[in-house]
Amino acid sequence: MPDDRTRRAVIRDEALRLFADRGPESVTGRQIAEAAGVSTGLVVHHFGSKGGLRREVDEYVLAVFEAMLGELTGGAGLSCSIPVPEREP
């Protein structure tokens, strides 16, 4: 089956995988770009920096978690918003 994700989603998903495997501090932007099959410049274009990509990954994980929780609780989801802390690159 062909991969119909956008390049942005592929980069985010590969970053998530690498962060989970190695820890965010041990992964470089170049490694993320290579895993996603794109240039480092495209990663910077979409996310601005590794810190921006990290924030995007964190927000995505929270959104997925909230959606799963909502399914389990009949749509109630979380009753509060969980802020994603700012991170430096």
KOLPA-863500 format. One record per atom (N, C-alpha, C, O): residue in three letters; y, z negated, x. Coordinates in steps of 0.1 Angstrom, whole numbers, padded with zeros to 4 digits, always signed. Layout:
<pts>
AlaYZX/...
</pts>
This chain:
<pts>
Met-0012+0000+0008/Met+0000+0000+0000/Met+0012+0000+0009/Met+0013-0008+0018/Pro+0022+0009+0006/Pro+0034+0009+0014/Pro+0043-0003+0013/Pro+0043-0010+0002/Asp+0050-0007+0023/Asp+0059-0018+0023/Asp+0072-0013+0017/Asp+0079-0005+0023/Asp+0076-0019+0005/Asp+0088-0014-0001/Asp+0099-0024+0000/Asp+0109-0023-0007/Arg+0098-0034+0009/Arg+0109-0043+0012/Arg+0120-0036+0019/Arg+0118-0027+0026/Thr+0132-0041+0017/Thr+0144-0036+0024/Thr+0142-0041+0039/Thr+0135-0050+0042/Arg+0150-0034+0048/Arg+0149-0039+0062/Arg+0154-0053+0063/Arg+0148-0061+0071/Arg+0164-0057+0055/Arg+0169-0071+0055/Arg+0158-0080+0052/Arg+0156-0091+0058/Ala+0150-0077+0041/Ala+0139-0086+0037/Ala+0128-0086+0048/Ala+0122-0097+0050/Val+0125-0075+0054/Val+0115-0075+0065/Val+0120-0084+0076/Val+0112-0092+0082/Ile+0132-0083+0080/Ile+0137-0091+0091/Ile+0136-0106+0087/Ile+0131-0114+0095/Arg+0141-0109+0075/Arg+0140-0123+0071/Arg+0125-0128+0070/Arg+0123-0139+0075/Asp+0116-0120+0065/Asp+0102-0125+0065/Asp+0096-0126+0078/Asp+0088-0136+0081/Glu+0099-0117+0088/Glu+0094-0119+0101/Glu+0100-0131+0108/Glu+0093-0138+0116/Ala+0113-0133+0106/Ala+0119-0145+0112/Ala+0112-0158+0106/Ala+0109-0167+0114/Leu+0110-0158+0093/Leu+0103-0169+0087/Leu+0089-0172+0093/Leu+0085-0183+0097/Arg+0082-0161+0095/Arg+0068-0162+0101/Arg+0069-0167+0116/Arg+0062-0176+0119/Leu+0078-0162+0123/Leu+0080-0166+0137/Leu+0085-0180+0138/Leu+0080-0188+0146/Phe+0095-0184+0130/Phe+0100-0198+0129/Phe+0089-0207+0126/Phe+0087-0218+0132/Ala+0080-0204+0116/Ala+0069-0212+0113/Ala+0059-0214+0124/Ala+0053-0225+0126/Asp+0056-0203+0131/Asp+0046-0203+0141/Asp+0051-0210+0154/Asp+0043-0218+0160/Arg+0063-0208+0158/Arg+0068-0212+0171/Arg+0079-0223+0170/Arg+0082-0229+0180/Gly+0086-0224+0159/Gly+0098-0232+0158/Gly+0110-0224+0160/Gly+0110-0215+0169/Pro+0120-0226+0152/Pro+0132-0217+0153/Pro+0139-0217+0167/Pro+0144-0207+0171/Glu+0138-0228+0174/Glu+0145-0229+0187/Glu+0138-0221+0197/Glu+0144-0217+0208/Ser+0125-0218+0195/Ser+0117-0211+0205/Ser+0116-0195+0203/Ser+0110-0188+0210/Val+0123-0191+0192/Val+0123-0176+0189/Val+0136-0170+0192/Val+0147-0176+0189/Thr+0136-0159+0198/Thr+0149-0151+0201/Thr+0151-0140+0191/Thr+0142-0136+0184/Gly+0163-0136+0190/Gly+0167-0125+0182/Gly+0160-0113+0185/Gly+0156-0105+0176/Arg+0157-0110+0198/Arg+0150-0099+0203/Arg+0135-0099+0197/Arg+0130-0089+0193/Gln+0129-0111+0198/Gln+0115-0112+0193/Gln+0115-0110+0178/Gln+0105-0103+0173/Ile+0125-0114+0170/Ile+0125-0112+0156/Ile+0127-0097+0153/Ile+0120-0091+0145/Ala+0136-0090+0160/Ala+0138-0076+0159/Ala+0125-0068+0162/Ala+0121-0059+0154/Glu+0119-0072+0173/Glu+0106-0065+0176/Glu+0095-0067+0166/Glu+0089-0057+0162/Ala+0094-0079+0161/Ala+0084-0081+0150/Ala+0087-0074+0137/Ala+0078-0069+0130/Ala+0100-0072+0135/Ala+0104-0065+0122/Ala+0105-0050+0124/Ala+0106-0042+0115/Gly+0103-0045+0137/Gly+0104-0031+0140/Gly+0118-0025+0139/Gly+0119-0013+0135/Val+0128-0033+0142/Val+0142-0029+0141/Val+0149-0032+0154/Val+0143-0039+0163/Ser+0161-0027+0156/Ser+0169-0031+0168/Ser+0175-0045+0166/Ser+0177-0049+0155/Thr+0178-0051+0177/Thr+0185-0063+0177/Thr+0199-0062+0170/Thr+0204-0071+0163/Gly+0205-0050+0172/Gly+0218-0047+0166/Gly+0217-0048+0151/Gly+0227-0052+0144/Leu+0206-0043+0145/Leu+0205-0043+0131/Leu+0203-0058+0125/Leu+0208-0061+0115/Val+0197-0066+0133/Val+0196-0080+0129/Val+0210-0086+0129/Val+0213-0093+0119/Val+0217-0084+0139/Val+0231-0089+0140/Val+0240-0083+0128/Val+0248-0090+0122/His+0238-0070+0126/His+0245-0063+0115/His+0243-0070+0101/His+0252-0073+0094/His+0230-0074+0099/His+0227-0080+0086/His+0230-0094+0085/His+0234-0099+0074/Phe+0229-0102+0096/Phe+0229-0116+0095/Phe+0240-0123+0104/Phe+0243-0134+0103/Gly+0247-0115+0112/Gly+0257-0120+0121/Gly+0253-0126+0133/Gly+0259-0125+0144/Ser+0243-0134+0132/Ser+0238-0142+0144/Ser+0224-0148+0140/Ser+0220-0147+0129/Lys+0217-0154+0150/Lys+0205-0160+0147/Lys+0207-0172+0138/Lys+0199-0175+0129/Gly+0219-0179+0139/Gly+0222-0190+0130/Gly+0223-0185+0116/Gly+0219-0192+0106/Gly+0230-0173+0114/Gly+0231-0167+0101/Gly+0217-0164+0095/Gly+0215-0166+0083/Leu+0209-0158+0103/Leu+0195-0155+0099/Leu+0188-0168+0095/Leu+0180-0168+0085/Arg+0189-0178+0103/Arg+0183-0191+0100/Arg+0187-0197+0087/Arg+0179-0201+0079/Arg+0200-0196+0084/Arg+0205-0201+0071/Arg+0199-0192+0060/Arg+0195-0198+0049/Glu+0198-0179+0062/Glu+0192-0171+0051/Glu+0178-0174+0049/Glu+0173-0174+0037/Val+0170-0176+0060/Val+0156-0180+0058/Val+0155-0193+0051/Val+0147-0195+0042/Asp+0163-0203+0055/Asp+0163-0216+0048/Asp+0166-0215+0033/Asp+0159-0221+0025/Glu+0176-0207+0030/Glu+0180-0205+0015/Glu+0169-0198+0008/Glu+0166-0201-0004/Tyr+0162-0188+0014/Tyr+0151-0181+0008/Tyr+0139-0191+0005/Tyr+0133-0190-0005/Val+0136-0199+0015/Val+0125-0208+0013/Val+0128-0218+0002/Val+0119-0221-0006/Leu+0140-0223+0001/Leu+0144-0232-0010/Leu+0143-0225-0023/Leu+0138-0231-0033/Ala+0147-0212-0024/Ala+0147-0205-0036/Ala+0132-0203-0041/Ala+0129-0204-0053/Val+0124-0200-0031/Val+0109-0198-0035/Val+0103-0211-0039/Val+0096-0211-0049/Phe+0107-0222-0032/Phe+0102-0235-0036/Phe+0106-0239-0050/Phe+0099-0243-0058/Glu+0119-0236-0053/Glu+0125-0240-0066/Glu+0118-0231-0077/Glu+0115-0236-0088/Ala+0115-0219-0074/Ala+0108-0210-0084/Ala+0094-0215-0087/Ala+0090-0215-0098/Met+0087-0219-0076/Met+0074-0224-0078/Met+0074-0237-0085/Met+0065-0239-0094/Leu+0083-0245-0082/Leu+0084-0258-0089/Leu+0087-0256-0104/Leu+0082-0263-0113/Gly+0096-0246-0107/Gly+0099-0243-0120/Gly+0087-0238-0128/Gly+0086-0241-0140/Glu+0079-0230-0122/Glu+0067-0226-0128/Glu+0057-0237-0132/Glu+0051-0238-0142/Leu+0056-0247-0123/Leu+0048-0258-0124/Leu+0053-0268-0135/Leu+0045-0275-0141/Thr+0066-0268-0136/Thr+0072-0278-0145/Thr+0077-0272-0158/Thr+0085-0278-0166/Gly+0073-0260-0161/Gly+0077-0253-0173/Gly+0092-0249-0173/Gly+0098-0248-0184/Gly+0097-0245-0161/Gly+0110-0240-0160/Gly+0121-0251-0157/Gly+0132-0247-0156/Ala+0117-0263-0156/Ala+0126-0274-0153/Ala+0132-0272-0139/Ala+0144-0275-0137/Gly+0124-0269-0130/Gly+0129-0267-0116/Gly+0134-0280-0111/Gly+0131-0291-0115/Leu+0143-0279-0101/Leu+0149-0290-0095/Leu+0162-0294-0103/Leu+0169-0285-0108/Ser+0164-0306-0105/Ser+0176-0311-0112/Ser+0189-0312-0104/Ser+0199-0314-0109/Cys+0187-0309-0091/Cys+0199-0310-0082/Cys+0198-0299-0072/Cys+0188-0293-0070/Ser+0210-0295-0067/Ser+0210-0285-0056/Ser+0208-0292-0043/Ser+0215-0302-0040/Ile+0200-0286-0034/Ile+0198-0291-0021/Ile+0206-0282-0012/Ile+0204-0270-0010/Pro+0217-0288-0005/Pro+0225-0280+0004/Pro+0218-0277+0017/Pro+0210-0285+0022/Val+0220-0265+0021/Val+0214-0260+0034/Val+0225-0263+0045/Val+0236-0258+0044/Pro+0221-0272+0055/Pro+0231-0275+0065/Pro+0235-0263+0073/Pro+0227-0255+0076/Glu+0247-0263+0078/Glu+0252-0253+0087/Glu+0246-0255+0101/Glu+0244-0267+0105/Arg+0242-0244+0107/Arg+0236-0245+0120/Arg+0243-0236+0130/Arg+0248-0226+0126/Glu+0244-0241+0142/Glu+0250-0232+0152/Glu+0240-0223+0158/Glu+0228-0226+0158/Pro+0244-0211+0162/Pro+0234-0201+0168/Pro+0227-0206+0180/Pro+0219-0199+0186/
</pts>
